Structure formats: structure tokens, C-alpha cells
Amino acid sequence: MARTKTITPEALAALGAEALAEVLVAHAATDPALRKKLGMLLGLYEVLRPAAEALEEKFPEAASLLYRRLVESVLERASSKQYPYAARDLLSCVRLAPHLPVPGSIESHAAFVARLQKVHGRKYGFWGLIEAKGR
């Protein structure tokens, strides 16, 4: 039987924000199970958010994907205490949207928000925060 290796948050943090984000985005793009698990790892928000912030200037696409995953994770778990963080992350996506590369390389910001509204439209606490801060 093959053993599964577990990576601790400390080990992930030791990679450095940029390297970690590149690895996660590359693998999560092709592995739906990994995308879902990313939001469940203990302490991951403390690693992913700084990684996304570090990537914003040079790699807006990677930063957007990380921010989107953070938003989706909060909404999937209906973690209303974390809605302010998810709203901030979605607004970071808004800010990065004009800097995304070639259309079609990733889901457009408008399509991402439309999908969020379709799936999580009844999470009024979250959407209220977005409307209050301006989307």
C-alpha cells in the first residue's frame, strides 16, 4: 500500500510565498480534489493570502486564482465569520482583473462572479459586504 505524504503548514511556509503559490496553482489547475482540499488545510489562509499578495505585481493570474480559491472555500463552507476576509479577497480579484493575461487563459472575472452568484447567491451576508464596499 502506498503511503501518502502530508505537508505541514510550516513546510509550505518554508517554501516561500512565490514558490508555494506557483506549485499550488500549477497542481490545483488540473486537480479538482486538490482545489477543494486547499481550503481545508489547517493554517492555509495564513500561507495563501500572503502568497497571493506577493504574486500580484508579477503574476496577477496566479494571484487571482489563489484569491478565488480563498473566496470559494469560505462560501462553500458557509463560514459567515470569514465573509469579511472573502469579500476582501474578491475585491482583490476586482483590482487584478484588468491585469489578467490573454482572455480565455482563466475564467474571466465577470464569469467567476456570475458563477459565485449562481451557486452562492443566497449568502446575503457575503453579498451585502461586497455591495457595501463596491464591486
Secondary structure, 3 states (H helix, E strand, C coil): CCCCCCCCHHHHHHCCHHHHHHHHHHHHCCCHHHHHHHCCCCCHHHHHHHHHHHHCCCCHHHHHHHHHHHHHHHHHCCCHHHHHHHHHHHHHHHHHHHHCCCCCCCCCHHHHHHHHHHHHCCCHHHHHHHHHHCC
